[in-house]
Amino acid sequence: RSIVESALLDTMYDLPSLNNLAKVVVDETVINDQHAPQLEYKN
C-alpha cells in the first residue's frame, strides 16, 4: 500500500482540479521507474 501511495502522491493532490478525467493508469513503469501515471480523459 505504501508503495502505491508514494507513487501516486502528486497525482492524488492534482486529481480534484482535473476536469473530465476518466481514469488513472498505473503500470509497472510508475512503480519501478517512478514515471508519472497515464491520465485518460473523457471526450
PDBQT receptor file of N, H, CA, C and O in Angstrom, charges set to zero:
ATOM      1  N   ARG A   1       0.824  -1.195   0.000  1.00  0.00    +0.000 N 
ATOM      2  CA  ARG A   1       0.000   0.000   0.000  1.00  0.00    +0.000 C 
ATOM      3  C   ARG A   1       0.865   1.255   0.000  1.00  0.00    +0.000 C 
ATOM      4  O   ARG A   1       0.584   2.192  -0.747  1.00  0.00    +0.000 OA
ATOM      5  N   SER A   2       1.892   1.291   0.807  1.00  0.00    +0.000 N 
ATOM      6  H   SER A   2       2.120   0.530   1.414  1.00  0.00    +0.000 HD
ATOM      7  CA  SER A   2       2.726   2.495   0.885  1.00  0.00    +0.000 C 
ATOM      8  C   SER A   2       3.472   2.747  -0.422  1.00  0.00    +0.000 C 
ATOM      9  O   SER A   2       3.756   3.896  -0.759  1.00  0.00    +0.000 OA
ATOM     10  N   ILE A   3       3.790   1.693  -1.156  1.00  0.00    +0.000 N 
ATOM     11  H   ILE A   3       3.560   0.759  -0.882  1.00  0.00    +0.000 HD
ATOM     12  CA  ILE A   3       4.472   1.855  -2.445  1.00  0.00    +0.000 C 
ATOM     13  C   ILE A   3       3.552   2.570  -3.430  1.00  0.00    +0.000 C 
ATOM     14  O   ILE A   3       3.977   3.493  -4.125  1.00  0.00    +0.000 OA
ATOM     15  N   VAL A   4       2.308   2.148  -3.487  1.00  0.00    +0.000 N 
ATOM     16  H   VAL A   4       1.963   1.399  -2.923  1.00  0.00    +0.000 HD
ATOM     17  CA  VAL A   4       1.349   2.770  -4.400  1.00  0.00    +0.000 C 
ATOM     18  C   VAL A   4       1.056   4.199  -3.967  1.00  0.00    +0.000 C 
ATOM     19  O   VAL A   4       0.978   5.096  -4.806  1.00  0.00    +0.000 OA
ATOM     20  N   GLU A   5       0.896   4.417  -2.681  1.00  0.00    +0.000 N 
ATOM     21  H   GLU A   5       0.960   3.688  -1.999  1.00  0.00    +0.000 HD
ATOM     22  CA  GLU A   5       0.625   5.770  -2.188  1.00  0.00    +0.000 C 
ATOM     23  C   GLU A   5       1.768   6.723  -2.513  1.00  0.00    +0.000 C 
ATOM     24  O   GLU A   5       1.526   7.862  -2.911  1.00  0.00    +0.000 OA
ATOM     25  N   SER A   6       2.987   6.281  -2.353  1.00  0.00    +0.000 N 
ATOM     26  H   SER A   6       3.183   5.355  -2.030  1.00  0.00    +0.000 HD
ATOM     27  CA  SER A   6       4.110   7.170  -2.660  1.00  0.00    +0.000 C 
ATOM     28  C   SER A   6       4.224   7.419  -4.165  1.00  0.00    +0.000 C 
ATOM     29  O   SER A   6       4.623   8.508  -4.580  1.00  0.00    +0.000 OA
ATOM     30  N   ALA A   7       3.880   6.429  -4.981  1.00  0.00    +0.000 N 
ATOM     31  H   ALA A   7       3.556   5.545  -4.644  1.00  0.00    +0.000 HD
ATOM     32  CA  ALA A   7       3.934   6.603  -6.432  1.00  0.00    +0.000 C 
ATOM     33  C   ALA A   7       2.848   7.555  -6.927  1.00  0.00    +0.000 C 
ATOM     34  O   ALA A   7       3.016   8.215  -7.952  1.00  0.00    +0.000 OA
ATOM     35  N   LEU A   8       1.738   7.623  -6.200  1.00  0.00    +0.000 N 
ATOM     36  H   LEU A   8       1.602   7.087  -5.367  1.00  0.00    +0.000 HD
ATOM     37  CA  LEU A   8       0.604   8.428  -6.646  1.00  0.00    +0.000 C 
ATOM     38  C   LEU A   8       0.394   9.696  -5.830  1.00  0.00    +0.000 C 
ATOM     39  O   LEU A   8      -0.633  10.357  -5.984  1.00  0.00    +0.000 OA
ATOM     40  N   LEU A   9       1.322  10.043  -4.985  1.00  0.00    +0.000 N 
ATOM     41  H   LEU A   9       2.156   9.506  -4.860  1.00  0.00    +0.000 HD
ATOM     42  CA  LEU A   9       1.136  11.184  -4.089  1.00  0.00    +0.000 C 
ATOM     43  C   LEU A   9       0.809  12.467  -4.844  1.00  0.00    +0.000 C 
ATOM     44  O   LEU A   9      -0.183  13.126  -4.530  1.00  0.00    +0.000 OA
ATOM     45  N   ASP A  10       1.611  12.831  -5.819  1.00  0.00    +0.000 N 
ATOM     46  H   ASP A  10       2.417  12.297  -6.074  1.00  0.00    +0.000 HD
ATOM     47  CA  ASP A  10       1.355  14.061  -6.582  1.00  0.00    +0.000 C 
ATOM     48  C   ASP A  10       0.031  13.978  -7.335  1.00  0.00    +0.000 C 
ATOM     49  O   ASP A  10      -0.715  14.955  -7.401  1.00  0.00    +0.000 OA
ATOM     50  N   THR A  11      -0.251  12.827  -7.892  1.00  0.00    +0.000 N 
ATOM     51  H   THR A  11       0.355  12.033  -7.839  1.00  0.00    +0.000 HD
ATOM     52  CA  THR A  11      -1.490  12.642  -8.650  1.00  0.00    +0.000 C 
ATOM     53  C   THR A  11      -2.707  12.808  -7.750  1.00  0.00    +0.000 C 
ATOM     54  O   THR A  11      -3.696  13.414  -8.162  1.00  0.00    +0.000 OA
ATOM     55  N   MET A  12      -2.653  12.287  -6.541  1.00  0.00    +0.000 N 
ATOM     56  H   MET A  12      -1.849  11.795  -6.207  1.00  0.00    +0.000 HD
ATOM     57  CA  MET A  12      -3.783  12.403  -5.624  1.00  0.00    +0.000 C 
ATOM     58  C   MET A  12      -4.092  13.859  -5.297  1.00  0.00    +0.000 C 
ATOM     59  O   MET A  12      -5.257  14.224  -5.135  1.00  0.00    +0.000 OA
ATOM     60  N   TYR A  13      -3.072  14.685  -5.199  1.00  0.00    +0.000 N 
ATOM     61  H   TYR A  13      -2.126  14.389  -5.331  1.00  0.00    +0.000 HD
ATOM     62  CA  TYR A  13      -3.303  16.101  -4.925  1.00  0.00    +0.000 C 
ATOM     63  C   TYR A  13      -3.831  16.841  -6.146  1.00  0.00    +0.000 C 
ATOM     64  O   TYR A  13      -4.567  17.818  -6.006  1.00  0.00    +0.000 OA
ATOM     65  N   ASP A  14      -3.467  16.390  -7.339  1.00  0.00    +0.000 N 
ATOM     66  H   ASP A  14      -2.870  15.596  -7.453  1.00  0.00    +0.000 HD
ATOM     67  CA  ASP A  14      -3.890  17.052  -8.574  1.00  0.00    +0.000 C 
ATOM     68  C   ASP A  14      -5.287  16.632  -9.037  1.00  0.00    +0.000 C 
ATOM     69  O   ASP A  14      -5.950  17.389  -9.746  1.00  0.00    +0.000 OA
ATOM     70  N   LEU A  15      -5.738  15.449  -8.651  1.00  0.00    +0.000 N 
ATOM     71  H   LEU A  15      -5.200  14.834  -8.075  1.00  0.00    +0.000 HD
ATOM     72  CA  LEU A  15      -6.999  14.908  -9.164  1.00  0.00    +0.000 C 
ATOM     73  C   LEU A  15      -8.210  15.819  -8.990  1.00  0.00    +0.000 C 
ATOM     74  O   LEU A  15      -8.985  15.947  -9.938  1.00  0.00    +0.000 OA
ATOM     75  N   PRO A  16      -8.421  16.448  -7.861  1.00  0.00    +0.000 N 
ATOM     76  CA  PRO A  16      -9.634  17.271  -7.724  1.00  0.00    +0.000 C 
ATOM     77  C   PRO A  16      -9.727  18.415  -8.734  1.00  0.00    +0.000 C 
ATOM     78  O   PRO A  16     -10.830  18.866  -9.044  1.00  0.00    +0.000 OA
ATOM     79  N   SER A  17      -8.621  18.883  -9.241  1.00  0.00    +0.000 N 
ATOM     80  H   SER A  17      -7.725  18.517  -8.990  1.00  0.00    +0.000 HD
ATOM     81  CA  SER A  17      -8.664  20.008 -10.178  1.00  0.00    +0.000 C 
ATOM     82  C   SER A  17      -8.662  19.571 -11.644  1.00  0.00    +0.000 C 
ATOM     83  O   SER A  17      -8.695  20.419 -12.537  1.00  0.00    +0.000 OA
ATOM     84  N   LEU A  18      -8.625  18.283 -11.902  1.00  0.00    +0.000 N 
ATOM     85  H   LEU A  18      -8.599  17.595 -11.177  1.00  0.00    +0.000 HD
ATOM     86  CA  LEU A  18      -8.609  17.781 -13.280  1.00  0.00    +0.000 C 
ATOM     87  C   LEU A  18     -10.033  17.507 -13.754  1.00  0.00    +0.000 C 
ATOM     88  O   LEU A  18     -10.737  16.679 -13.174  1.00  0.00    +0.000 OA
ATOM     89  N   ASN A  19     -10.450  18.196 -14.797  1.00  0.00    +0.000 N 
ATOM     90  H   ASN A  19      -9.878  18.868 -15.268  1.00  0.00    +0.000 HD
ATOM     91  CA  ASN A  19     -11.798  18.025 -15.344  1.00  0.00    +0.000 C 
ATOM     92  C   ASN A  19     -11.812  16.924 -16.389  1.00  0.00    +0.000 C 
ATOM     93  O   ASN A  19     -10.835  16.724 -17.111  1.00  0.00    +0.000 OA
ATOM     94  N   ASN A  20     -12.923  16.215 -16.460  1.00  0.00    +0.000 N 
ATOM     95  H   ASN A  20     -13.716  16.377 -15.873  1.00  0.00    +0.000 HD
ATOM     96  CA  ASN A  20     -13.161  15.176 -17.469  1.00  0.00    +0.000 C 
ATOM     97  C   ASN A  20     -12.186  14.009 -17.379  1.00  0.00    +0.000 C 
ATOM     98  O   ASN A  20     -11.947  13.339 -18.383  1.00  0.00    +0.000 OA
ATOM     99  N   LEU A  21     -11.631  13.754 -16.231  1.00  0.00    +0.000 N 
ATOM    100  H   LEU A  21     -11.825  14.298 -15.415  1.00  0.00    +0.000 HD
ATOM    101  CA  LEU A  21     -10.717  12.624 -16.078  1.00  0.00    +0.000 C 
ATOM    102  C   LEU A  21     -11.521  11.336 -15.978  1.00  0.00    +0.000 C 
ATOM    103  O   LEU A  21     -12.426  11.228 -15.151  1.00  0.00    +0.000 OA
ATOM    104  N   ALA A  22     -11.195  10.360 -16.817  1.00  0.00    +0.000 N 
ATOM    105  H   ALA A  22     -10.460  10.447 -17.490  1.00  0.00    +0.000 HD
ATOM    106  CA  ALA A  22     -11.897   9.081 -16.817  1.00  0.00    +0.000 C 
ATOM    107  C   ALA A  22     -11.199   8.075 -15.916  1.00  0.00    +0.000 C 
ATOM    108  O   ALA A  22     -11.847   7.389 -15.126  1.00  0.00    +0.000 OA
ATOM    109  N   LYS A  23      -9.855   7.985 -16.034  1.00  0.00    +0.000 N 
ATOM    110  H   LYS A  23      -9.328   8.543 -16.676  1.00  0.00    +0.000 HD
ATOM    111  CA  LYS A  23      -9.129   7.037 -15.192  1.00  0.00    +0.000 C 
ATOM    112  C   LYS A  23      -7.648   7.361 -15.145  1.00  0.00    +0.000 C 
ATOM    113  O   LYS A  23      -7.113   8.088 -15.982  1.00  0.00    +0.000 OA
ATOM    114  N   VAL A  24      -7.014   6.798 -14.140  1.00  0.00    +0.000 N 
ATOM    115  H   VAL A  24      -7.449   6.208 -13.460  1.00  0.00    +0.000 HD
ATOM    116  CA  VAL A  24      -5.572   6.912 -13.953  1.00  0.00    +0.000 C 
ATOM    117  C   VAL A  24      -4.996   5.512 -14.124  1.00  0.00    +0.000 C 
ATOM    118  O   VAL A  24      -5.385   4.585 -13.413  1.00  0.00    +0.000 OA
ATOM    119  N   VAL A  25      -4.074   5.359 -15.063  1.00  0.00    +0.000 N 
ATOM    120  H   VAL A  25      -3.759   6.111 -15.640  1.00  0.00    +0.000 HD
ATOM    121  CA  VAL A  25      -3.490   4.052 -15.359  1.00  0.00    +0.000 C 
ATOM    122  C   VAL A  25      -2.128   3.955 -14.684  1.00  0.00    +0.000 C 
ATOM    123  O   VAL A  25      -1.228   4.755 -14.941  1.00  0.00    +0.000 OA
ATOM    124  N   VAL A  26      -1.999   2.955 -13.814  1.00  0.00    +0.000 N 
ATOM    125  H   VAL A  26      -2.731   2.306 -13.605  1.00  0.00    +0.000 HD
ATOM    126  CA  VAL A  26      -0.743   2.711 -13.108  1.00  0.00    +0.000 C 
ATOM    127  C   VAL A  26      -0.191   1.388 -13.612  1.00  0.00    +0.000 C 
ATOM    128  O   VAL A  26      -0.805   0.337 -13.428  1.00  0.00    +0.000 OA
ATOM    129  N   ASP A  27       0.970   1.445 -14.247  1.00  0.00    +0.000 N 
ATOM    130  H   ASP A  27       1.469   2.299 -14.397  1.00  0.00    +0.000 HD
ATOM    131  CA  ASP A  27       1.606   0.218 -14.708  1.00  0.00    +0.000 C 
ATOM    132  C   ASP A  27       2.957   0.058 -14.011  1.00  0.00    +0.000 C 
ATOM    133  O   ASP A  27       3.292   0.819 -13.104  1.00  0.00    +0.000 OA
ATOM    134  N   GLU A  28       3.712  -0.922 -14.439  1.00  0.00    +0.000 N 
ATOM    135  H   GLU A  28       3.440  -1.541 -15.176  1.00  0.00    +0.000 HD
ATOM    136  CA  GLU A  28       4.982  -1.224 -13.767  1.00  0.00    +0.000 C 
ATOM    137  C   GLU A  28       5.989  -0.085 -13.842  1.00  0.00    +0.000 C 
ATOM    138  O   GLU A  28       6.823   0.055 -12.947  1.00  0.00    +0.000 OA
ATOM    139  N   THR A  29       5.928   0.740 -14.901  1.00  0.00    +0.000 N 
ATOM    140  H   THR A  29       5.250   0.627 -15.627  1.00  0.00    +0.000 HD
ATOM    141  CA  THR A  29       6.885   1.846 -15.002  1.00  0.00    +0.000 C 
ATOM    142  C   THR A  29       6.615   2.918 -13.950  1.00  0.00    +0.000 C 
ATOM    143  O   THR A  29       7.537   3.605 -13.512  1.00  0.00    +0.000 OA
ATOM    144  N   VAL A  30       5.373   3.060 -13.551  1.00  0.00    +0.000 N 
ATOM    145  H   VAL A  30       4.624   2.502 -13.907  1.00  0.00    +0.000 HD
ATOM    146  CA  VAL A  30       5.038   4.029 -12.499  1.00  0.00    +0.000 C 
ATOM    147  C   VAL A  30       5.667   3.594 -11.183  1.00  0.00    +0.000 C 
ATOM    148  O   VAL A  30       6.214   4.418 -10.449  1.00  0.00    +0.000 OA
ATOM    149  N   ILE A  31       5.592   2.317 -10.888  1.00  0.00    +0.000 N 
ATOM    150  H   ILE A  31       5.148   1.648 -11.483  1.00  0.00    +0.000 HD
ATOM    151  CA  ILE A  31       6.119   1.795  -9.626  1.00  0.00    +0.000 C 
ATOM    152  C   ILE A  31       7.631   1.609  -9.691  1.00  0.00    +0.000 C 
ATOM    153  O   ILE A  31       8.347   2.072  -8.803  1.00  0.00    +0.000 OA
ATOM    154  N   ASN A  32       8.121   0.942 -10.722  1.00  0.00    +0.000 N 
ATOM    155  H   ASN A  32       7.539   0.566 -11.443  1.00  0.00    +0.000 HD
ATOM    156  CA  ASN A  32       9.544   0.592 -10.784  1.00  0.00    +0.000 C 
ATOM    157  C   ASN A  32      10.452   1.740 -11.215  1.00  0.00    +0.000 C 
ATOM    158  O   ASN A  32      11.552   1.897 -10.684  1.00  0.00    +0.000 OA
ATOM    159  N   ASP A  33       9.995   2.538 -12.173  1.00  0.00    +0.000 N 
ATOM    160  H   ASP A  33       9.102   2.410 -12.604  1.00  0.00    +0.000 HD
ATOM    161  CA  ASP A  33      10.849   3.578 -12.752  1.00  0.00    +0.000 C 
ATOM    162  C   ASP A  33      10.455   4.987 -12.336  1.00  0.00    +0.000 C 
ATOM    163  O   ASP A  33      11.041   5.965 -12.801  1.00  0.00    +0.000 OA
ATOM    164  N   GLN A  34       9.464   5.088 -11.461  1.00  0.00    +0.000 N 
ATOM    165  H   GLN A  34       8.989   4.294 -11.083  1.00  0.00    +0.000 HD
ATOM    166  CA  GLN A  34       8.987   6.370 -10.940  1.00  0.00    +0.000 C 
ATOM    167  C   GLN A  34       8.504   7.309 -12.044  1.00  0.00    +0.000 C 
ATOM    168  O   GLN A  34       8.704   8.521 -11.962  1.00  0.00    +0.000 OA
ATOM    169  N   HIS A  35       7.869   6.750 -13.075  1.00  0.00    +0.000 N 
ATOM    170  H   HIS A  35       7.706   5.766 -13.141  1.00  0.00    +0.000 HD
ATOM    171  CA  HIS A  35       7.239   7.566 -14.118  1.00  0.00    +0.000 C 
ATOM    172  C   HIS A  35       5.889   8.047 -13.613  1.00  0.00    +0.000 C 
ATOM    173  O   HIS A  35       5.329   7.478 -12.675  1.00  0.00    +0.000 OA
ATOM    174  N   ALA A  36       5.374   9.086 -14.231  1.00  0.00    +0.000 N 
ATOM    175  H   ALA A  36       5.828   9.548 -14.993  1.00  0.00    +0.000 HD
ATOM    176  CA  ALA A  36       4.045   9.577 -13.885  1.00  0.00    +0.000 C 
ATOM    177  C   ALA A  36       2.996   8.619 -14.439  1.00  0.00    +0.000 C 
ATOM    178  O   ALA A  36       3.200   8.037 -15.505  1.00  0.00    +0.000 OA
ATOM    179  N   PRO A  37       1.881   8.445 -13.741  1.00  0.00    +0.000 N 
ATOM    180  CA  PRO A  37       0.823   7.585 -14.273  1.00  0.00    +0.000 C 
ATOM    181  C   PRO A  37       0.175   8.220 -15.497  1.00  0.00    +0.000 C 
ATOM    182  O   PRO A  37       0.230   9.434 -15.689  1.00  0.00    +0.000 OA
ATOM    183  N   GLN A  38      -0.433   7.386 -16.310  1.00  0.00    +0.000 N 
ATOM    184  H   GLN A  38      -0.479   6.399 -16.155  1.00  0.00    +0.000 HD
ATOM    185  CA  GLN A  38      -1.115   7.867 -17.510  1.00  0.00    +0.000 C 
ATOM    186  C   GLN A  38      -2.513   8.324 -17.117  1.00  0.00    +0.000 C 
ATOM    187  O   GLN A  38      -3.243   7.596 -16.444  1.00  0.00    +0.000 OA
ATOM    188  N   LEU A  39      -2.884   9.525 -17.535  1.00  0.00    +0.000 N 
ATOM    189  H   LEU A  39      -2.291  10.117 -18.081  1.00  0.00    +0.000 HD
ATOM    190  CA  LEU A  39      -4.208  10.065 -17.258  1.00  0.00    +0.000 C 
ATOM    191  C   LEU A  39      -5.040   9.982 -18.525  1.00  0.00    +0.000 C 
ATOM    192  O   LEU A  39      -4.627  10.472 -19.576  1.00  0.00    +0.000 OA
ATOM    193  N   GLU A  40      -6.213   9.364 -18.431  1.00  0.00    +0.000 N 
ATOM    194  H   GLU A  40      -6.549   8.967 -17.578  1.00  0.00    +0.000 HD
ATOM    195  CA  GLU A  40      -7.105   9.241 -19.581  1.00  0.00    +0.000 C 
ATOM    196  C   GLU A  40      -8.352  10.071 -19.315  1.00  0.00    +0.000 C 
ATOM    197  O   GLU A  40      -8.983   9.962 -18.264  1.00  0.00    +0.000 OA
ATOM    198  N   TYR A  41      -8.689  10.900 -20.293  1.00  0.00    +0.000 N 
ATOM    199  H   TYR A  41      -8.176  10.988 -21.147  1.00  0.00    +0.000 HD
ATOM    200  CA  TYR A  41      -9.801  11.833 -20.152  1.00  0.00    +0.000 C 
ATOM    201  C   TYR A  41     -11.013  11.389 -20.955  1.00  0.00    +0.000 C 
ATOM    202  O   TYR A  41     -10.882  10.681 -21.953  1.00  0.00    +0.000 OA
ATOM    203  N   LYS A  42     -12.201  11.810 -20.512  1.00  0.00    +0.000 N 
ATOM    204  H   LYS A  42     -12.307  12.385 -19.701  1.00  0.00    +0.000 HD
ATOM    205  CA  LYS A  42     -13.440  11.591 -21.256  1.00  0.00    +0.000 C 
ATOM    206  C   LYS A  42     -13.472  12.561 -22.424  1.00  0.00    +0.000 C 
ATOM    207  O   LYS A  42     -12.879  13.638 -22.363  1.00  0.00    +0.000 OA
ATOM    208  N   ASN A  43     -14.160  12.180 -23.476  1.00  0.00    +0.000 N 
ATOM    209  H   ASN A  43     -14.642  11.305 -23.525  1.00  0.00    +0.000 HD
ATOM    210  CA  ASN A  43     -14.316  13.079 -24.636  1.00  0.00    +0.000 C 
ATOM    211  C   ASN A  43     -15.404  14.074 -24.411  1.00  0.00    +0.000 C 
ATOM    212  O   ASN A  43     -15.671  14.904 -25.280  1.00  0.00    +0.000 OA
TER     213      ASN A  43
